[in-house]
Amino acid sequence: MIPELRSQIPPTMITFTPTTADRILQLRHQVLRPALPIAEVIFAEDQDQKTRHYGAFNKQSEAICCVTLIPSTWHGEAAWRLRAMATAPGWRNQGIGTGMIRYLFKDLRASDQVRPIWSNARVSSAKFYRELGWREVSEQFENGNAGLSVQMLRERPINERWKQTKLFTTEIASLRSQIA
Ligand SMILES: CC(C)(COP(=O)(O)OP(=O)(O)OC[C@H]1O[C@@H](n2cnc3c(N)ncnc32)[C@H](O)[C@@H]1OP(=O)(O)O)[C@@H](O)C(=O)NCCC(=O)NCCS
């Protein structure tokens, strides 16, 4: 399905915004590790300045969707690790998760921080990510409390990658000289 068509929530009802770990911790806990102590959903990187937390909030300012991006690497290249994506049960399948991913990319683009994004995704949510441009890059594996998982990667779109490489500039210069 085209991602644009998946997000059908009237924008006035929901606010997508960068946020802090504290504001999304309860939602993370409720959705991802409800049977375990809340400490299980606190990450060592949560308070790092470069970690990015995003939340979607309803009219009552309650967190209804969240996701966290942690600076990481992918095969030696700067990357993000996506963790703890969660939509509150009553708000699922309405395009909010899709809206969150679209918001996240908008924010990364605005700050020139688009990089490959990898994640250890629950197999049950792999289709969600696949529809949004991720692909499986590992066999399925048991991932502790998260259960059956698969590593997924969303590569940087090629035009965004080109913008930042010297090769691009060199190639353009070479093409220009050929045309001239
Ligand atoms: C995975 C998760 C975050 C998705 O959040 P969401 O807000 O439901 O996401 P969306 O509504 O954008 O998309 C979910 C599905 O609803 C469908 N959908 C979106 N808008 C829709 C609409 N208006 N009408 C009907 N279906 C719709 C999408 O096509 C999508 O289907 P797919 O998963 O088969 O591709 C959510 O299911 C969740 O929190 N799951 C439990 C925790 C989890 O597994 N997190 C991921 C950890 S790796």
PDBQT file of the ligand as one rigid body, heavy atoms in Angstrom, charges set to zero:
ROOT
HETATM    1  C1  LIG A 201       3.834  -2.343  14.541  1.00  0.00    +0.000 C 
HETATM    2  C2  LIG A 201       2.997  -1.170  15.055  1.00  0.00    +0.000 C 
HETATM    3  C3  LIG A 201       3.919  -0.140  15.700  1.00  0.00    +0.000 C 
HETATM    4  C4  LIG A 201       2.260  -0.528  13.866  1.00  0.00    +0.000 C 
HETATM    5  O1  LIG A 201       1.584   0.637  14.323  1.00  0.00    +0.000 OA
HETATM    6  P1  LIG A 201       0.203   1.142  13.678  1.00  0.00    +0.000 P 
HETATM    7  O2  LIG A 201      -0.074   2.487  14.230  1.00  0.00    +0.000 OA
HETATM    8  O3  LIG A 201      -0.830   0.104  13.823  1.00  0.00    +0.000 OA
HETATM    9  O4  LIG A 201       0.655   1.277  12.166  1.00  0.00    +0.000 OA
HETATM   10  P2  LIG A 201      -0.255   1.596  10.869  1.00  0.00    +0.000 P 
HETATM   11  O5  LIG A 201      -1.672   1.785  11.277  1.00  0.00    +0.000 OA
HETATM   12  O6  LIG A 201       0.404   2.692  10.133  1.00  0.00    +0.000 OA
HETATM   13  O7  LIG A 201      -0.081   0.294  10.028  1.00  0.00    +0.000 OA
HETATM   14  C5  LIG A 201      -0.483  -0.946  10.550  1.00  0.00    +0.000 C 
HETATM   15  C6  LIG A 201      -1.335  -1.689   9.542  1.00  0.00    +0.000 C 
HETATM   16  O8  LIG A 201      -2.589  -1.057   9.432  1.00  0.00    +0.000 OA
HETATM   17  C7  LIG A 201      -2.875  -0.833   8.057  1.00  0.00    +0.000 C 
HETATM   18  N1  LIG A 201      -3.599   0.447   7.979  1.00  0.00    +0.000 N 
HETATM   19  C8  LIG A 201      -3.078   1.696   8.041  1.00  0.00    +0.000 A 
HETATM   20  N2  LIG A 201      -4.047   2.626   7.922  1.00  0.00    +0.000 NA
HETATM   21  C9  LIG A 201      -5.190   1.950   7.795  1.00  0.00    +0.000 A 
HETATM   22  C10 LIG A 201      -6.539   2.342   7.645  1.00  0.00    +0.000 A 
HETATM   23  N3  LIG A 201      -6.881   3.620   7.592  1.00  0.00    +0.000 N 
HETATM   24  N4  LIG A 201      -7.468   1.364   7.557  1.00  0.00    +0.000 NA
HETATM   25  C11 LIG A 201      -7.116   0.069   7.625  1.00  0.00    +0.000 A 
HETATM   26  N5  LIG A 201      -5.842  -0.374   7.763  1.00  0.00    +0.000 NA
HETATM   27  C12 LIG A 201      -4.910   0.557   7.844  1.00  0.00    +0.000 A 
HETATM   28  C13 LIG A 201      -1.560  -0.739   7.385  1.00  0.00    +0.000 C 
HETATM   29  O9  LIG A 201      -1.636  -1.086   6.027  1.00  0.00    +0.000 OA
HETATM   30  C14 LIG A 201      -0.739  -1.699   8.164  1.00  0.00    +0.000 C 
HETATM   31  O10 LIG A 201      -0.839  -2.991   7.672  1.00  0.00    +0.000 OA
HETATM   32  P3  LIG A 201       0.464  -3.935   7.573  1.00  0.00    +0.000 P 
HETATM   33  O11 LIG A 201       1.107  -3.974   8.933  1.00  0.00    +0.000 OA
HETATM   34  O12 LIG A 201      -0.120  -5.219   7.165  1.00  0.00    +0.000 OA
HETATM   35  O13 LIG A 201       1.347  -3.281   6.578  1.00  0.00    +0.000 OA
HETATM   36  C15 LIG A 201       1.906  -1.643  16.065  1.00  0.00    +0.000 C 
HETATM   37  O14 LIG A 201       1.185  -2.696  15.496  1.00  0.00    +0.000 OA
HETATM   38  C16 LIG A 201       2.469  -2.098  17.409  1.00  0.00    +0.000 C 
HETATM   39  O15 LIG A 201       2.699  -1.295  18.314  1.00  0.00    +0.000 OA
HETATM   40  N6  LIG A 201       2.649  -3.435  17.562  1.00  0.00    +0.000 N 
HETATM   41  C17 LIG A 201       3.106  -4.008  18.805  1.00  0.00    +0.000 C 
HETATM   42  C18 LIG A 201       4.520  -3.648  19.125  1.00  0.00    +0.000 C 
HETATM   43  C19 LIG A 201       5.468  -4.011  18.013  1.00  0.00    +0.000 C 
HETATM   44  O16 LIG A 201       5.442  -5.099  17.483  1.00  0.00    +0.000 OA
HETATM   45  N7  LIG A 201       6.327  -3.038  17.700  1.00  0.00    +0.000 N 
HETATM   46  C20 LIG A 201       7.368  -3.217  16.732  1.00  0.00    +0.000 C 
HETATM   47  C21 LIG A 201       8.575  -3.676  17.454  1.00  0.00    +0.000 C 
HETATM   48  S1  LIG A 201       9.769  -4.203  16.291  1.00  0.00    +0.000 SA
ENDROOT
TORSDOF 0
